[in-house]
């Protein structure tokens, strides 16, 4: 391949140089026989590689023969033969190419052409080899990198399989039918329900010497990313706790939308003002409320619908009258979680995400409601969202006819640390929505065991827990709010 | 003080595809600053336990060819790439590669039934695509996908980047931004903070990100 290329290069260069020589030579060429020679002529060599003064002196001797001399210097010829005393007449008739010298020149040109060609060729070969080496190395690096990635994936896959085998599970299948998925999910939920059930002894500790007093604690803590943000983002969560007549306890948690600028004001107005006022004025006219009974679900739904829609109207009025320069009510967007409970059961209502749970008198931790989740992991709806055309789809209510020992509602900032809410089992994702017993039981036990004269310390303990109770709580980026109520 | 334990919960995933220009014009300072920026990004993410388990990073570089340097993976499994610059700017092909990578990852999320955060595609370039004859088709595809909330698409121009062409491919909702000088470090710090913030509860229609004043050219706080 290389010698072939070299040959082509050489041929191209040599023919190029010779072509030039031929052109030059053909321009002025004289044949000596055609020249009418007087006594002598001087032919000047034209080729540039010869000195101009290197001329040839031709002297006519007889009719058919001439003498050729190499004359070193034109001036010397002039001085010799143009001497006025000399009888020899000299005439410069023109210039001719000297064949012998031209041949020599051609060889010289070929030589230089070859030299030049080789030089270019070797530079070219050198560069080409270098680039080829670089390319090869790059290819090798990229293939090794790919290999590394493949190996990593393989290691992860094997690790996962190993873990599953250790736990006695078969490796995850690629595709699962809907029935399989539903089966896996219900199995996981049952397992987690059982794992999170209190033992008889634990339950007895909580039930012992019950003086039927509800102790309710609430706090909102600023999320880590909100604190670190420049400018800082205020805590967008708000909560409200109120002990109503006949032993009813109202708790509200509102989580302002992370994407809305004034949502901290929206959540505060809804949780502290609008919803409690509207709910209380509505409840006071209802017989089930004053007689301490739980209503039917649809009755409760209409109460909630009325209270929340009135609260939204109040929010709108408040925005209009306020000094805040808001483009739309969406800037005040907030979720709503509401629970109203007494010793007979729990009534709940919610718009959007967050969690709620309770502990029943059999020691089972149960969810109060399903949070509303949008298409994406973090998307949800707010009271200001276009939910009012189809309120049944977005306003979620529950009536729980069970004796609760504890009721708790929380914003989504705390769901990961206190709820079993995201599990990957057999390659299927499950949200069991079961409160985590090792989070809640220690809290309830402590409230139970603390002497009444020290109960005043509980709010501070509660605050510390939500600010930095463990590493996960401490580093949580979202705002963290929880209201917990315990029947001591 | 209450002594509580927390359950082990699976962190829902947020995919971030970094499309990095490694064409010849990035040679020298730009590429080493970019490399430094990625290392800072990695460091910032590692400092946040939630984002560490949530963010899946993929890296695609483009010069005269498109290389997937890093398939989607958590920062703990991340292999830090060594960037070098030469060749042309095959940005169009790289964007297509990124889109198909996002689609593939999403279908895995769906297969397992897990909710996921909207993926991000971030293009960093100092030039313009040299392999796209018709920018309009690319723009149309990106515009449609962004409107359908398939992913966020954000183009970052560096130094002599052709901002007009970047604008032509970007969605109107997220116009391209110009990096001040070579402030990759500040950009990646911002990106890391954004990745934390976008994963909090949100109304679909509004994207609320931290202020890009530290790195964006011509950005004024209103």
Interface residues (C-beta under 8 A of the other chain):
Chain A: X142 X145 X148 X149 X152 X153 X156 X174 X175 X181 X223 X224 X225 X228 X229 X230 X231 X255 X257 X258 X259 X260 X261 X330 X333 X335 X352 X353 X373 X374 X375 X376 X377 X378 X379 X380 X382 X385 X412 X416 X417 X418 X419 X420 X421 X422 X423 X424 X427 X428 X429 X430 X436 X438 X439 X440 X442 X443 X446 X461 X462 X464 X465 X469 X470 X471 X472 X473 X475 X476 X477 X478
Chain B: X1 X2 X3 X4 X5 X6 X7 X9 X10 X11 X12 X13 X14 X48 X49 X50 X51 X67 X69 X70 X71 X73 X77 X79 X111 X112 X113 X114 X115 X116 X117 X118 X149 X193 X196 X197 X198 X199 X200 X201 X202 X203 X204 X205 X206 X207 X208 X210 X211
